[in-house]
């Protein structure tokens, strides 16, 4: 049997023993129940990581949705520009035909 030198050392060793016994009890409870902790305070770090992953997943989903919306807008704009180009081309061809017809029907002097 060993002797403890001071009351402070004795109290310190008792606190270490109590803390160790508490950790052993918690680990035994985890093994018996299959749960990481009996309260939410015991899973705070894991919950934070889970929430972070969920937040990142939602951000990626929104990013994909925004890309789909922008792609649809680009397709609509492209179709509108193509339609305007076709209309201008048809107008130009009609104008050239009309100009040619007017010039060819003029009497030559």
C-alpha positions in Angstrom: 0.0 0.0 0.0 1.3 3.4 -1.0 0.9 6.6 0.9 -0.5 9.9 -0.5 1.6 12.9 0.5 -1.0 15.7 0.7 -4.7 16.3 0.8 -4.5 18.1 -2.5 -2.9 15.1 -4.2 -5.5 12.9 -2.7 -8.3 15.0 -4.0 -6.7 15.2 -7.4 -6.4 11.4 -7.6 -10.0 10.9 -6.4 -11.2 13.3 -9.2 -9.2 11.4 -11.8 -10.7 8.1 -10.5 -14.2 9.5 -10.6 -13.8 10.9 -14.1 -12.4 7.5 -15.3 -15.2 5.6 -13.6 -17.7 8.0 -15.3 -16.2 7.4 -18.7 -16.3 3.6 -18.1 -20.0 3.8 -17.2 -20.7 5.9 -20.3 -18.9 3.4 -22.5 -20.7 0.4 -20.9 -24.0 2.2 -21.6 -23.0 2.8 -25.2 -22.1 -0.9 -25.7 -25.3 -2.1 -23.9 -27.7 0.2 -25.8 -25.9 0.5 -29.1 -26.3 4.3 -28.9 -23.5 6.8 -29.0 -24.9 8.9 -26.2 -28.0 9.1 -24.0 -28.5 12.8 -24.5 -28.1 15.1 -27.5 -25.2 16.8 -25.8 -23.2 13.6 -26.3 -23.7 13.6 -30.1 -23.1 17.3 -30.8 -20.0 16.9 -32.9 -21.6 14.2 -35.0 -24.8 16.2 -35.4 -22.8 19.2 -36.5 -21.1 17.2 -39.2 -24.4 15.7 -40.3 -26.0 19.1 -40.5 -23.0 20.4 -42.5 -23.3 17.5 -44.9 -27.1 18.1 -45.3 -26.5 21.8 -45.9 -23.9 21.1 -48.6 -26.2 18.5 -50.3 -29.0 21.1 -50.4 -26.6 23.7 -51.8 -25.6 21.3 -54.5 -29.2 20.5 -55.3 -30.0 24.2 -55.6 -26.9 24.7 -57.8 -28.2 21.9 -60.1 -31.7 23.5 -60.2 -30.3 26.9 -61.0 -28.2 25.4 -63.8 -31.2 23.7 -65.2 -33.2 27.0 -65.1 -30.3 28.9 -66.7 -30.0 26.3 -69.4 -33.7 26.6 -70.2 -33.4 30.4 -70.4 -30.4 30.1 -72.7 -32.4 27.7 -75.0 -35.4 30.0 -75.1 -33.1 33.0 -75.8 -31.3 31.1 -78.5 -34.6 30.1 -80.2 -35.8 33.7 -80.0 -32.6 35.0 -81.6 -32.8 32.3 -84.3 -36.4 33.3 -85.0 -35.5 37.0 -85.2 -32.6 36.1 -87.6 -35.0 34.1 -89.8 -37.5 36.9 -89.9 -34.9 39.5 -90.8 -33.5 37.2 -93.5 -37.0 36.6 -94.9 -37.7 40.4 -94.8 -34.4 41.1 -96.6 -35.1 38.5 -99.3 -38.6 39.9 -99.8 -37.3 43.5 -100.0 -34.6 42.4 -102.5 -37.3 40.7 -104.7 -39.6 43.8 -104.4 -36.7 46.1 -105.3 -35.7 44.0 -108.2 -39.3 43.8 -109.4 -39.7 47.6 -109.2 -36.4 48.3 -110.9 -37.1 45.8 -113.7 -40.6 47.2 -114.3 -39.3 50.8 -114.8 -39.2 52.1 -118.3 -35.6 52.4 -119.5 -34.6 55.8 -120.8 
